[in-house]
Amino acid sequence: MTDGSTLDVEPERPDEPGRRVLQRVIAPLDTHRSDARSLYVHGLAVDLDRHQMLVPQHTTTSFGTYFNAFPAAYWRRWTDIDEVRLHLRLTGAGKVSVIRSTSKGMSWPECSVVVEGDGPHEVSVDLPLAPFIDGGWYWFDITAFSGADVIIEAGDWSTATDDQARGRLSVGITTYNRPAYCVDQIRNLGGYEQLVDLLDAVYVIDQGTDRVEDHPDFAEAAAGLGDKLHVLEQGNLGGSGGFARAMSETLRAGTSDYMLLLDDDVITEPEGVLRAVTFADLARQPVLVGGHMFSIFARSVLHAWGEAIDKYRWMWGPAPHTHHSHDFAATPLRDAAWLHRRVDVDYNGWWMCLIPTAALQKIGLALPMFIKWDDADFGLRAEEHGFPTVSLPGVAVWHVPWHEKDDTVDWQAYFHERNRLLSALLHSPYQRGGKLPRESFEVVLKHALAMQYSPAEMILMAIEDLLDGPEHLHRDIGSKIDELRALRSQFDDSRFADDLNTYPRVKIRKPPRRGALPEAPTSKAAATALAFKLLPRHLRPLNDFARNHPQVALPHADQQWWRLAQYDSVLVSSADGRGAAWYRRDPARFRSLLRRSTALHGRLAVEWERLSVTYRSAVPELASIERWATTFAEADASRVTAVTPEKEA
């Protein structure tokens, strides 16, 4: 490579005619801590700004990272482009090594370019996408020779295309009593000029009582978005109701090509939004483009590489051949072979998901599920109507992880159950939902054996409501949460004290035989046998000693059903570590739960096919903008009634 003449070294270089930038080389956001660096660069580098970095002399630094490597397999699969060009503007003497990988994680240098003298230099390498049908990436390493540092003045991956039109975007953010997080999100979006240029509107749907607009930093944060920001207040309709409102507003405005859904409590990488829009623009068919979720507390840790549903069990989880909680700081992209295989997904979480407005026009808005499974259902509906979902590497947010809470045993247990069953009724390919009804019965039994009577009751309520028909979904969306909280408050397992000394001292009348402690069943058959063995214990009256003294205190990590079921009276810590509840056996409640669960699950199995037809036929009306408009109006009226007295006070 020969020395270049004087070059424009601005990070936003003018696009060449007939070429389009797909993604730019970036350094970490200023607000990111050092634990995010491994997502951008591997090795020594000094950030000069978002698009300029310095590689010290005598150093080789790799850009084979989550945000700077090029996910060739995804562009190969979902777009018509057949080549990509790496373009770098450099000063200093060194070597650029371009590396490719395969779907099996093997990698090797594709080519290298040596630059000599001070520069500046332009390096352009054209690379084919043909070999990436199953997986693989491109990335580059830079080696700085002795005597001087190498500075990346700008870099990008681009392609030759006549499609230069950039899609327009509206953003929907649902928030509930998280004004500080939401204000940070608004500031982040408005502070990125290239992103603001693409925006038609940002709809913040505020469903809480701690108003976003009352936050002291709101005006300053909102300035970057100007009149593109719209804060709409409504009664609490959950995540599905908030996002449905943003979808509705976007469709009514009629100017945007895409709707981007974002959680309020995330940090968004704005370059990822630009990449998602570009990918959607160039996709050979309309696609939903999902972003990955990293932990806001350990920012190199990925939640999931792809989301899929086990169709027989009807349960969400990591897509095949992927793993949860991968730490890029511990195992970089180039060393994690499984990350090089292209992954196809059933849906993407709504922490960040870009949806073509064409999909909203065809399949409607979110279903009125309140929370849980609304994103999965929408992804499945979209797929059934010809709009697949792509979870695109290099597009991501940082989110508060779920490790410090357990929403399967609080009021959300109702929505976990009802919406899992509802989505199965709508989409399951198996007769009577496959294994789901039986697994649902087992979940109730486990809760009952574990003395977690409130989630067991809420699961049965969910089935009763589902059997009642589709009308309950819109009818109850604004009121069900209060009903659930009132029900839950009646049970010991939902009453927490913040000091263990509040409770009587732990005592046990008779030590375990030979000191043996409960052990986890080693198989499904062993678990079933243990449950039957323990049934008589839970039918016997509770003695006064166990009623007045907990037999053991267990941390939340030890609250497995098979362990709790072998006690009569237990102190159990909460998932967030802030308190503990006193679980005690209630044989009358246990009998009632078992009897009603048997009847309801039997009815669910018998009526499954009829319910499936009923709910599937109701979807167009449930998801319609017209039906949602009625629900929004009712929620707005209830909010005025609820907040007016507070304002007067």
N, C-alpha and C positions, 0 to 999 in steps of 0.2 A: 504494500500500500504506500503510495507516495504522499508527500505532504500536500495538504490542500491549501487553497488560497483563503482569503478572508471569508468567514462564514457567519451567517446569522446563528447565534447560539441561544436564542430565546427558547424556552421549553416548549412553547406552542408553535412549532414550525409550520409554515404554510403547507398544506397537503399538495402533493404533486397531482397534476391532472390525471384522473382515472385511478387514483389510489385512495384508500381510506384507512385511517389508523384504527386498529382493533383494540389495542391496549398500549398504554404508555408505561415506561419504566418509572417507578416511583420509590421514594423513600418514605419512612413512617410518618404519620401525622404528628404534628408537634405535640398534641395532647396525649400521645401514646407513651406508655412507659417502656422501659428497656426490654421487658419480657415479650414485646411484640416484634422485636427486630428480626427474629428468626423467620418471620413470615415474609420479610422483604429482602434480606441479604444474609448470606452465610460467609462469615469471615470478617476481616477488618474493613471498615468503610466509614467515612465521615460524611454526615448529611450536610449538604450546603443549602438546599431547599428541597421542595417536594420532588423536583425532577433533576436535581444535580447532586452527585456524590463523588467523593474523592477516595481513590484506592491508594494507600501509601506505597511507596517504593519498596521493592523486594517482597511484595505481597501478592498472593493470588486470592481473589475474592469471587465467590460464586453467586450468581443471581438465579440459580436453580431453586427457587423458593415459591411459596404459595402465591404471592402477589406478582412476582416478576417473571416466572417461567410461563411459557405459552402452552395452554392445554390443547395441543394440536388435535387430539382424538375427538374432542367435542365439536370443534369447528369442522372437522372432516365429516362427522356423522350428521350434523344438523344444518349445515349450510352448503352452498354450491361452490365455495371457494376451493381452489386446488393448490394454491401456493401462498406462502407468507414471506414477508421480507423483514428481516431484522435490520433496523437502522440505528446507528449510534453516532453521536458527535463527541469526539474525545479530544483532549489535550494531553500531551505527555507521551512518552515512549513506552510501548508495552505490546501485549498480545491479547487478542480476543479469540477465545475458543468457543465454538458453537457445538453444543452437545445435544444429542437426541436420545430418547429412551423408547423402549418397546412396552407392550401391554404386560409383559412379565417382569418389568422393572430393570431389565438390562440396559446399560447406557454406554455410549462411546462418543468420541469427538467426531462430528460431521465434517468440520473444516476449521481452519484457524487463519487469522489475519494478523500480521505483524505491522505495527505502526511505529515509525521512527521519527526522531526530531520532536520539537515542541508542539507542532501542530498549529492550529486545530486540524483534525482529521475527520473525514466522514467515512464510516464503514457501513456498507450495505451488503447483505447476504440474502439471496433468494433461496427459499427452502420449499421442497414439495410436501404436500400433505397426504399423498397417496399411501404411504406405509402405515397409516394410523387408524385403520378401520376398527381395531379392537381396543386401542389404547396407545398411550405414549405422549411425551412432551418434548418441546424444544426449550433450551435455555442457553445462557452464555456465562462464561467465566472471564474475568479480566486479570491479567498478570501485569503488574507495574515493574518495569525494569529498574535497574539501579540508576541513581542520579536524579530522579524526578518522580513525582506522583502522577498518576493518571486521573484525570477528572472526566467524569461522564457529564457532559453539558446537557445532553438530552438523549432520549432513546425511546423507540417504539417498535411495535410489531404492526405491519400494515399489509394490505392486499390490494391487488388490482381488481377494480369493480366499477361498473357504471352506476351502481346504486349509491348515490351520494346523499340522498334525502335522509335527514335525521328525524326520527319519530319524536312527537311531542309527548310530554309526560305530566301526569298528575300524581301526587303523592297522598296517601291516606294514612293517618296516624290515629290510633285509638288510645285514649288515655283515661285513667281512673285514679285520681288522687296521687299522681306522681308528677307534680308540676316542675320540680327541679330537673328530673330526667328529661321531661318533654321540652323544657326550655333549652337544654343543652342540644337536644336533637334539632330543634328549629335553628339554633345558632350554627350548627355544623352544616346543615343543608344550605342556609343562606350565605355562608361564608365561602362557598366554592363557586366561583364565577362561571366556570364551564357548565356546571350542573344547573345553576339558576337560568342560564340561557335556554335550557331545554324545557324548563318547567312552565306549564300553564297555571297550575295551582297546587297548593299544599293545604289539604283539609285536615285540621286537627279536630277530632270528634271528642269533646270533653264531656265525660259522663260522670264525673266525680263532684264532690262538694268542696274540695280544695282546688279552686279554679286556677287553670294555667295562666289566665290573663291577670290574676292577682299577684303572681310571682314578681318580686322586685326587679328581676332581670329580664322580664318578658319584653318590654319595649325595645331594649338594646338588642336582644337576640333576634327579634322579629324584623328589625330594620333591613337586614340583608335580603329578605324576601319581599318586602314592600307590600303592594296590593295583591301579590300572589298568595299571601297567607290568609286563610279563612278559618277562624275558630268557631265551631258550631257546638253549642251545648244541647245535650239531650239527656233524658233519663237513662239509667244504667241498663243497657241491653246486652252487656257483655261484649266480648271481642267480635263475635259475629255481627251483632247489631251495630257496633261502631264502624266496622269495615264495610258493612252493607250500606251504611249512610254515605261513606266516602265514595263507594262505587256508584251509588245513585246520583250523587252530586256530579261526579265525573261524566256520567252518561247524559245527564241533563244539560251540562255545559256544552258537550258535543264537540270539543276541540282537540282532545287528546287521543293519541294512538295507544297509549299504555296507562295502566293504573299500577302504581307501586305501593304495596302494603308494607308498613314498617311498624314494629312495636315501639311503644313510647320509651321503654327503658333500654334502648340499644345505642351503641356508638356505631355509626355507619361509616364505612370507608367510601367516600364519595366517588372515587375512581371506579369502584365496583358498580355504582349505579350507571355511570357512563358506559361501562363495558356491557352491562345487561341490556341497555337500550340498543347498543350497536349490534350485539348478538341477535336480538329480536328483529332488528331491521333487516339483517342479512340471512335470517333463517329461511329455509326453503318452504316452510309452512309456518303459520302462526304458532308460537310456542309460549308457554309460561316459563320465565327464567327465574329460578330460585337462587338465593344466596345462602352460603353456609353460615353456621353460627359458631362463634368462638366464645370462650368464657371471658367475661369482663374482669374477673379476678385473676385468672392465669391466662394471659392473652395469647399464648401460643397453643393453647389446648382447644382442639376442635370437638364440637359436640357430636356431629354425625356427618359423614361424607355423602350420604344419600339415605332417603327415607323410603321404606317399602312396607307393604301390608302382607302379612301371612294370611292368605285368602281362606285357608281352612279353619284356622283359629280365629280369624279376623282380629288381628292384633298388629299394631304398628311396631316398628323396630328398624334397625339398620338394614340397608339394602344388602343383598347377598354379596359376599366377598369383601365386606367393609366392616369397620370396627368403630365403636364409640370411644370418645375421649383420647384421640391421638394427640400427642404432644410433639409439635414440630421442633421445639427446642431440643428435645431429647433424641428424636429421630427425624432428621431433615427429609424433605421430599425426595431427594435423590437416593436416600437409603431405605425408603419405605416402599418395597416392591408393590404392595397391594394398591397404593395410591396411583399407580401408573395404568391400571386397568380402567377403561371407561365404565362408568356406572350409570345404569338407567334406573329411574326412580318412578314411584307411583304418585308422589306429590312432594311439595316443599313446604316447610313450616312457614307460617305467616309472620315470623320475625322479620323476613324480607322476601317478598315475592312479587315479581313483575308480571302483570296479567294484560294481555291484549284487550282493548275495549271491544274488539270483535267477539272475543269469547264471552264477555259480559252480555253483549247484545244477544248472543245466541242461546246461552244457557241460564242467564239470569244472575242474580246476586248470591251472596252467601245464604245458606239456609239458616233459619232462626234457632240455632243450637245453643246460644249464649256463649259457651266456651267448650273446648275439647272437640276434636274431630271435624270442626268446620273446615279447616284447611285440607284435611285428607279427603273429605267428601267432595270439596270443590275440585281438587286435583283429579279425582276419579271421574266426576261428571265431565270435566274438561276433556279428559282423555277419551271418554265415550263419544264425545262430539267432535273429535279430530284435533284437539289442542293438547299435545303432550307437554310434560313438564321436564325441564332440564335444570338440574342443580349444577351451576357453572362454576368451576374453580376460578378463583380470582375475584369473585363477587361475594362479599361477606359483611357481617356485622359482629360486634361483640355484645353479648347479652348476659344478664344475670343468670347464672346456672340454677338448676332445680335441685341441686344436691342438698340444700339446706331446708327443704320442706318436703312434706309427703302429702300431696293433695289427693291421694287415694283413700285417706281416712278422714278427711274433713268434708265440708259441704259439697266440695267438687266431686265427691264419689258419685253423686247422683248423675252429674253430667258425663263423667267417664262411662258409666253404665248405659244410660239412655242413648247417648250419641254413638257409642260403639254398636249397640244393637240397631239403632236407626240407620247408620251407614251400611251395616250388613244387610238390612232389609232392602236397601236401595241398590246395592252393588254385589252382594255375595253371589258367586256362581254355583254354590253348593245348595242342594236341597236342605231345607230347614236350617240354613246358615252354617252347615258343617258342624264343627265342634263347639261353636259359640254357646248355644243354649246350655249344654252340659258344663262347659267351663264357667259360665255365669253362675250356675247352681253351686259349683265347687267354691267359687269366690265367696258367696254368701255363707256357706258352711264354714269356711276358714275364718271369716270375720267373727262368726258366732262362737266358734271354738276358742278364738283368741280374746273373747269378751269385748270385742269391738262392735258393740251392738248398734251404735248410731250409723256407721257406714252400711251395715247390713240392712237396716231399716230404709236408708235412702236408696239402696239398690232396688229393693222391692217396690218402693214408691216409683222409681224410674220405670220399672216394668209395667206397673199399673197405668201410669200415664201413657206409655207407648201403646198399650192395649186400648186405650181410650180413643185413639185415632189422631190424625195429623192436625186437627183443629187446635189441639192443646199447645202446639209449638209457638205460634204467634200469640195466642191468648195468654200464655203464662210467662212469656220471656221476660217481662218486666217485674214480675212479682214472685217468681219461684224462689229466688235467692233468699228472700225474707222468710218464706215458708220453711226452707231448709235450715236456716239458722235457728229458727224457733224450735223445730223438731230436734235438732242436734243438742240444743241446750238442755234437754231433758235427761241426757245420759251422762253417767260418770266418766266415760272415756273421752268426753269433750270438755270436761271441766279441769282446768290446769291451775296449779298453784306454782308460784315462782320460787318457792323455798321448800325443799324436801322436809324440813323440820315442821312444816305445817301439818304433816300427816303423822299418825301414830308410828312408833318405832317398829322397824321390820322385825318380825318374829316368826319362827316356824316351830310348830309343836313337835314334829318328828322329822329328823334329818333324812335325806334321800338314802335309799338302800345302797350300802357300800360306797356312799359318796358319789354315786353316779348322777350326772347332770343330763338334762335333755339333749338328745343328739338329733341332728337333721336326718330325715329319711333319705336313703341312698337311691331310691327308685320311685317311680310312680306307684308301683304296686305296694311298696313299703309305706308310702304316704297314705294311700287308701286304707291300708290295714291299721295304721296308727290312728287315723280319724275314727274308724269304727271302734277301736279299742277305747278311745277317750270319750265316746258318746255317753256311756253310762255315768261317767263322772259329772258331766254337765247337766244331767237330769236329776242328780241328787240335790237335796236341800243344802244350802250353804251353812256351815256351822258358825256359831257365834265367834269363835276364836278368829277364823279367817275374815269374818265380817268386820271385826274390830282391829285387826292387824294385818298389814300387807306381809306376805310371805317372803317377798324378794323385791329388790329395786333393780330394774333393768334399763340400760341405756337404749336409746331409740334404735341403734344398730342391731339390737338383739330382740326386736319385737316380732320375730317370725311366728307364724300361727302355731307351728308344732312346738315351739318353746312355751309360748304363753298358755297354750291349751292344757299344759300339765300342771298349772297352778290354779288356785281358787281366788287369789287376791294378790295383785301385783301393782307396784308403782312403775309407770312407764314414762320415760322422758319424751318430750316433744322433739320433732325433727330439727327445730331451730335452736334447741338447747336452752330455751328460756324458761322451761317449767316442766312439770310432770303431772300426770293424771293417775288416779287410783282406779284400776280395773278390778271389778269384782263379779264373780259368777252370779247370774240371775237365771235360775232354772225355768221359771215361768216364761221369761222373755225368750230363752233358748228354744223352748217347745213351740212357742208362737212363731218364731222366725222359721224354724224347720218346717212346720206345718204349712205356713203361707208360702214359703219358698217352693216347696214341692208342688203346691197347687198352681202357683203362678208360672213356674217354669214348664210344667206340664201343659198349661194352656198356651204358653208362648210357642211351644213346639207344635202343638196341634193346629194353631191358627197362623203359623209362620207364612205359608204361601198366600193366604188371604191378606194378611197384613202387608206383605211385600207388594202385592198388586195395588193395594190401597195407597200406600205411601209413595210408590213410584208414580202413580197417576197424579198425585197431589203436588209433586215437585214443581212443575211449571208455575202453579199459582203461589206456592210457598216462597219461591225465589223471585217472584215478579217484582218489578219496581213499584207497581201499583199497590200490591198487598203490603209491601214494606212501608209505603208512604203512610198508610193507615196506622201501622205500628209506631212509626216515628212520631206521628201527630199525638198518639195516645201517650207516648213516653214524654214528649215535650210538655203536655198538659200536666202529667203527674209530677214532673220536675218543678214546674211553676208552683204547684200546690205545696211541694216539699220544701222549697227554698225561700218562699216568700216570708214566712214567719221569721226565719233566721235573719233575713235582710232587715225586717222591721225592728227586730230586737237589737 
